[in-house]
Amino acid sequence: MAATWDEMLRQRGVTVHPAATAYRLLSGDALDRLAADIDRNGLKIMLRLWRATDTDPWQLLDGRSRVAAMATRPDCVDMIAGALTTAETYTGGDPFALVSSFNDERRHASIEDRRESARLLLQMDPSRSNRQVAKDSGLSPPEVAKVRAKGEEAGDVKTVFTRTDTLGRQQPAAKTVKPLGTGNNEWYTPPEIIAAARAVLSEIDLDPASNPTAQEIVQATSYFTAETDGLAQEWQGRVWINPPYARDLLPRFVDKLLAEIDAGRVTEAILLVNNCTDAGWFHAAKRRCAALLFSSGRIRFLRSDGVTPGPPTQGQAFFYFGPNVAGFTEAFCDICTDGRRLAEEVIGAIRRLPVDAFRILDEWYIGHRGTMLEPVAPIAAAEPAIDDINPPARRSPEKF
């Protein structure tokens, strides 16, 4: 049996570096076209070999498909030997950075190849920024972001909360999404809200999206940070959660909370999020919660230095999961809009209208529509019941 292309390399003391797999190995018709092109024009781009130090063996850093194409030819042994002799060689440095510098010279990479390259690079090192991977794969940073999101959803790419930028600095993995609010992942809940949550839960057993600074206020029995990754852990007991508001993280934390409730590990929970009523995750939480309240105005979250910046671009919502709906409503009545109290205020305003107001409205309607209204019933008879305007939660505690 004829030796494969990688076996031919090993026979000459050369192995394949993992960075070389950033580009998909060509096969089938694509490999045949490359082989024919090499027959006609020779190697337009030389193989690249790398080694860590002067005493280490050589590794192929760039050119797997070219070697595989030459291996299909009758004179493959001589062709590969000649290609290794004329290869560009590099000693030391970052092999992934070298692959990045080779990218502009590539000629056979389709958009599918570049997406596959980005996926493989993210698999090998998910902490690299989208901009870095874009330079290596030939995609734009937004395209890399799409590849990352798809890989994370499929479980092929690990989710990280910090990434290394082009200057080697650690940066938050998710940036603020302006249309969804000005909050970022490192703003902290004001103490009065935590006090209300503690009044409902008695104790906070777990804060699954936190850090030591936030815990100076929350003081949960246990908590998970970006490094310990709350999405990868089991949650227990009474949970307070103000999750990262980034578009790619928030839905996953909501799904995780609902899954932990289904598993019976979370017995009671309060979830604080932006009031994104057009989002699927919002409605998923709404269908499952025992109570939902909206903030009266926009919550002024705290920065890590304790400073209270301007309000975010939208209001917030509190979801409660558990049997103590009355306690939840009472504890948050000064923070949130109370539908029952609002209904009482509306009905009170109606009662204070002068009796002539209904006659005046009748006359206006007749003059504009030309039809007679039904006689106006007495206010007491027409008054809606409070529970009809803001019915109590229908989810019974035993079904939580």
Helices and strands as residue ranges (DSSP letters): H 5-11, E 15-16, G 18-22, H 28-41, E 48-51, E 59-62, H 64-70, H 76-85, E 88-91, H 95-102, G 103-105, H 111-124, H 130-137, H 141-154, E 162-164, E 170-172, G 178-180, H 191-201, E 206-207, H 212-218, E 222-223, G 230-232, E 237-241, H 250-262, E 266-274, H 280-288, E 291-295, E 316-321, H 325-331, E 336-337, H 339-351, H 356-369, H 379-382, H 386-389, G 397-399
